[in-house]
Amino acid sequence: MYVSCSTLCFSKLSLEDALRTIREMHFPKADLAIHDPGSHITPAEVASDVGRIAQRLKAANLALAAFHVVISTPDPNEARKQLRAVCRLARVSTVPLLTVPAAPLGSDLDAEIRRLQDWVHVAAGEGVMLTIETHSETVTADPAGAMELCRRVQGLGITLDPSHYLIGAHGPVNFDQLFPHVRHARLRDTGTKPEQFQVRVGQGELEYGRIIAHLDRYGYDRALTVDVRDVPDNPFPVGPEVRKLKYLLESLV
């Protein structure tokens, strides 16, 4: 295992400055957000010119651990086109996996399974692994839902974001069953109340050591991404918290 850093930690900077900051903080790799809407790169921009985006990333001189992808177009054909382009960018940038959100809560599960089966096929065609993120507002809000998707979609992995299982309406949720399927992880400190999704390192309830021990048990050898979001009205400066979490995680792996 090694510690990487999400570009969402520095979303108020330009892409180049965000990657430079991550490199100067001595992270070996970055977790690149390709979001629509997004402050750095959108899936539509990738689809319009994969080669140009690849050159921008290469010029940053920082390896990439994963892509965090949000495609918002309602047109399924356009979404598939953008996904294919992002997967091609991942291949040429030697990025092993990308993460996408699952369908919102209340969605037709069979339809979501068909979509993910197709998207896994698209990603595999470029030699890239597809994962879904655990999130309190999607069908993965219940670990059983995430497990069902992995069971029915061959080749699908999980990006574990445990914060979403700490702030549930009924309190923390046990997600141990997911560890065999985890292919990526994003971490920040979190309390148990909805307004405590992101708190200063050491003030939350996330059990980093326990999570790392479970991942190690299943042979996990990928990234632990520091994902302290630079959001509006954040009650604390992000940079020092990113650095503290980096040192903490490095001491545990």
N, C-alpha and C positions, 0 to 999 in steps of 0.2 A: 504494500500500500504506500501511496505517497499523497502529499497535500497539494491541491491545485486551488485556483481562485476564479470565481465567476466574474465576468465582465460587468454583471449587474451591480457589483460592489462599487463600480465607478461609472455609473450610467450617465452622470452629469458631465463627464469628460468626453472628448472625441474618442473614437475607437482607437486611434493610434496612441493617444495619451493614456487611455485606460490600459492598453496592453503594455505600454512602456512602464506605467506605474506598477503593474503586476510583476513585470520582469525586475524592476528595481527593488521590489520587496523580496526578491529571491525565491519566488515560486517557480518550480520547474515547468509548469504548464498552466494554461488558462482554460476555463470552461466558457465557451463563446456563446452569448445569447444572440439568436437570430429571430427577432420577434416582429410581429406585425400587430399593432404599431411598435416601433422600437427606436431607440436613440442612436444605434450604431449601424446595424445592417438588418434589412428586412428580407424575407424569403423572395419577394418580388424582385428586389435588386439582385439577388443571387441568380434568379432565373433569367434575368436580362443579360447577364454577362458573368458566367462562372469564372472565366479566366482572369478578368480584371479583379474580382474579389479575391481570388487565390493569390494574385500578386500582392495585393494589399496585406494579406495575412502573412505571406512569406517575408515581406519587408519588415514586419514587426519583430522578426527574429525571436519568436517565442513559440514553443511547441504547444499544441492544443490537445486537451484530454477528451473533450466532448463538445458537441453542439447542443444547445438548449433551444428548441425550435417551436415557435408559435405561428401557425398559419391560420389567418382569420377569414380568408375569402370563403363565401358560402357556396361557390361553384366547385363541386367535387372534382371536376376535370382540371380546373386551374390549380386547385390544392394539390392534386397528384403531380401536376407538372412542376410546381414549386418544390414539392418534396423531392422529386427526382433530381432537380438541380442542386438542392442542398446536399443530397446524398453524393452526388458527383463531386461537389466541392469537398465533402468529407474525404472521399477517396483520394483526390489529388493532394489534399493537405494532410494525409495519413492520420485522419481522425477516426478512431475505431467505432464510435457509437454516437447516436443522437437520441435525444429525449423529446417526446411530444406529450402534450396533455391528453388525457382520456376525455371521453364525452361528458357533458355536464350531468349532474345528478338528475334522475328521472328519465334519462334517455333510453331509447330502445336498445337493450343489451345485444340482441341478435344483429341489429344494424351496425352497432359499434364493433362487434366481432368481425363482421365482413369487412368493414373499413380497415381495421388493424391487420387482418390477414393480407389484404391487398398492399398495405403500406409496408409490412414486413417483407413481402415479396419484392417491392420496389427497392427497399434498402439493401436486401441481400443481393440484388442484381449489381449493386455497386460495391459489394463486399463490406457493407456497414451493418452494424447491429442496431435494431430499433428497440427503444425502451419507452415505457409510459411512466410518468411521474405520479407519486402518491400526492393527493391533493384533497383538501376538505370539501371542495365544491364540485368534484367529479365522481364518477362511478367507483373510483379507487378510494373514496372517503372511508369506506369499510374495507379493511384488509381482505375480507372474503371476496369482495368484488374484484380486487386486484388479482387475487389467486384464480378466480374463475376466468379472467381474461388470459392469464398465462397458461391455464390448463387447455383452453380452447383455441388459442392462437399459437401455433408452433413457432418457436424461435423468438417469441416476444420476451423481453426482459423488463426489469423494474428499476427505475431510478428512485431510490429511497430518499424522501424528504420528511424525516420524522417529526418535524415541527407540526405538520398537519394532523398528526395523531395525538399531540399533546393538548391541543386547544379545542377539541371536539365539544359539542354541546353537552355531552354526558360525561365529560372528563376524559383523562388519558385512555387511549385504546391500545391493547396489546397487539403488536404487529410482528411477533417472532416468526410466525409462519411464512413471512415474506423473504426471509434472509436467503434461502436457497436460490431465489430468483433475482436477487439484487445484482445488477451489473454496473451501477453507478450510485453515488451518494452525494447529497448536498446538505450542508450543515450550517446552523446558526444557533445561538442560545435562545430558548423559548420558555415562557411560563406556561401555566395551565389555563389561563383565562384568554378569551378571544382577543383582548387588547394587548396581550403579551406575546404576540407571534414573534416579535423580535425585541430582545432585551440585551443589555450589556453582558458580555461574557462573564460567567460566574453568578449572575443573578437569576438564571433560569433553572429549569428542571431537566434539561437534556443530559442523559447519561452517556457521555461520549465513550468512556471506557467499555461499557457494556455493549454498545453498538459495534465498536471495533472488535471486541472479543467474538461476538456472534459472526461478524463478517469473516474474521480469520478462521473460524471453525469450518466455514464452507469454502475455504481456499480463495477468498476474495483478494485480488492483487492489483486492483485498479485505484482510481482517484477518490479521495475524500475532498470534495470541493467546499471551500469556504464561500458561503453565500449570504453575506450580510448586506441586505439591500440598501442602496442609497436612494431612499424614498423621500418625498416631500414631507416636511415637518417631522423629520426624524429627531427624537429627543436627545441624540448623542452623535458626535462625529463618527463617521464610519471607519475612516482609515485606521485609527488606533485599535478598534475592535477587530478589524480584519487581521491586523498584525498579532494581536493577542490570541485569537483563535488559531492562527497558523502555528504559533509556537506551542500551544496546548496540544493540538492534534499531532504535531511532529514528535512531541514527547511521549505519545501513546502508541506510535506505530514502530 
